[in-house]
Amino acid sequence: MLTIQDFFTTCTGLWTTERTYHSTLRSDVERSYTEFRVALLTADEKQQTLRSQPSATIQALSLDAAKLADDTTLCPGFAIAFETRSETGEQVSMSLKALFVPDHDTTTPQPVELPPPPLAAQVLDEPIGDLIQGFYLRDKGYSETGAIAGRFTYQPTRQTLEMTTYYRQSVAVDQMRLLAPDLRLRTIVTYQRPEANEPPTVIDLVGFGVERKQSA
């Protein structure tokens, strides 16, 4: 069982994956190959990622750059660069930073208002062992430009990190389960975002793959 800090440390390095995506509404299937280069965020990168968020989010989280600089164990995060090649030959390259802010590191338990999560991302409100929940902040999104704020949960007993991202048109639930130090299971479920403030129910895309860490 890994602590959240150990989980992030284990996930650094070069990872490769072959994914399969199922478009549930169109009955299409597409495969892709991706290389991820992952490093832990430095104190400066944590501050940059925090500053990339809207001022209302920063104020609501009650987390300032000085705290991130003083405590290196506060709010783990990834710097990720990846290259993806689809079976049709399409290539996509991107880099981003993601900062994870546990609820216990903020002054309020639910500091930022977000829509209800889809069923696949719901957890019980009462404490469950060592379950960690919080907000994760990205300096840019995958499908939309601009900074993105979402929710995450980490289950130490299952060594599983799950991220729920609220885009304008969709809601993505991305789960990363560490099966071994060099082996991860990745699943992604994308929903259509409803107009009303309700949990998403219409699944648009399901992706999954096995990720392997490459020796240095």
N, C-alpha and C positions, 0 to 999 in steps of 0.2 A: 504494500500500500504506500503510495507516494503522497507527500504533502503537496500543496499547490505549487510551492516554490520548486520542489524537486521535479514535479511534472513538467514545468516550463523548461527547466534545465535539461531534462532528458529529451525534450522535443526540439532542441537546437541541432543544427547540422544540415546536411543535404538529404532530402527525402525525395523519393520517386514514387509515382502512383499511376496506375491505369484505372480510369473510372468509366463507368457505364451510366448514362443518363437516360431516363425514361420520361418522355413527355406524355403525361397521362391523358391530356385532353386531345392530343393529336395522334396518339399511339405510335410516336416515333421513338427510335432508339439510336443513341449516338455514343461513341466511345472516344476517349481522349487520353493523352499521356502528358503528365505534368512533372516538372522538377521544382521543388521548393528549397530555397535556402533560408534558414531560420536562425536568427540570433536574438539573444535577450536584449531588451531595451536598456540603454544607458540612462543615467539620471537626466542628461540633457534631452534625450529623445522622449523620455516620459513627459518632461515639461513641455516640449514642442507639441506632443500629441494632445496634452491637456489644453494648451492654448489654441489648438486648431478647432476646438469645440465652441459652439455659441456661448456667449457670456452667461446666458440664463442657465445653461447646463452646468457650467463651472460653479456658479454661485449656489445652485441647488445642491450640488455634491459636497459643498463646503470643503473642498480639497484644493490646496494651493501649491504652486510650484516649489515653494520653500520646503514644504513637508516632503515632497518627492526627492529633493536634493539632500535632505538631512538623513533620511532613512532609506537605504538602498533596498531593503526587503519589502518596502511598501509598494503595493500595486504592481504585480509582475506584468510583463508584456512581451510581445514579439515584434521584431522587425522582419518582415517577410518579403522576399523577392521570388517571383515564380514565372515560369514559362510553360505555356500549355500549347499542345499541338493536337488538333482534332483529327479524326480519321479521314475527313474531307480535305485536310491540308491547311485549314485555318490556324493561324498562330496568334497567341495573345501573350503579351508580357506586361507585368505590373509589379509594383512594389508598394508596400503600405506598412503602417505601424498600428498596433493594437494595444491599448492599455486596459488592464482589467482592475476594476475598483470594487473590492468586496464591500458589502453593506456595512460590515463592522469597522471599516476604515473611514466611514462618513459619519456625520452627526445626526442623520435621520435615516430610518430604516427603508423608506421608499422615496428617495429624494427627487426623482424625475418621473413625471407622468407619462406613461406609455400605454398603448391599447392592450387589451387582454391578449395573452399568448394563445397560440393554437393548442389543441389538445396534446399534440406530440411533445410540447415543451412545458406542460404544466407540472408543477410539483406541489406537494402538500404544504400548507402554510406553517404547520408546526415544525420545530426542529427535527431533523432526521440524522442522528449521529453527527458526523463531521461534515455534512453537506454545506458547501459554501455557495452563496448567491451574491450577485452584485451587478454592476453595470460595466459594460466594456465599450470603450471609445476608440473609434478608428479615425485616422486622419483623412481617409477616403473610403468610399464604398466600392463594391464590385460592379454592381449594375447601375449605380447612379453616382454622379459626382458630388463632391462635398463631404464634410465630416459626418460621421454616422454614430449614433448612440444606440446601444441595444442592451439586452440582459444576458447574463451567463449563469450557469450552475457548474460546480465541480464536485464530483463524487469521488472521494479518495478511495473508498472500498472497491469501486469499479474502475478507478483511474480514467474517468471519463469527463471531458470538458464539452459542454453544450452551449452554443451561442445562438441567440435569437435576434435577428436583425430586422428592423422595421423600415422598409423602403416606402416610397410614396405609392407604388403600385403593387408591391408584393411583401411577403413576410417569409424570411428564410430561417430554417432551423438546421444548424450545422453541428454535427456531433463528431467528436474525435475521441476514440477509445484506444488507450495504450495497452496492447496485449502483451508486449515484451519491449525491452529497451530499444529494439530496432524494428518493431512491427506495430502499425496502427491500423485500426478499422475506421473508415470515414464514411459517414452518411450525410446526405443533404436533402432536405424536403422543402420545397418552395410552394407557398400558398399564394393565391390571389388575395390582395388586401381588401377587405370589405369596406364599403363607404361608411357604414355606421361603426360605432365604437363597440364592436363585437369580436369574439374570437374567430380567426380565419378558419374556414372549413373546406374550401375548394382547393384541392392539390393540383398544381400545374406541372411540377417537375420533381422527380425522385432520382437522386444520384448516389452511387456507392462505389467504394474502391478499397483496395488494400495498399497501404503506404509502407515502404521499406526505407530504413535509414541506411545510407551508403557510407562505407568506411572512408575515413579521411585519406 
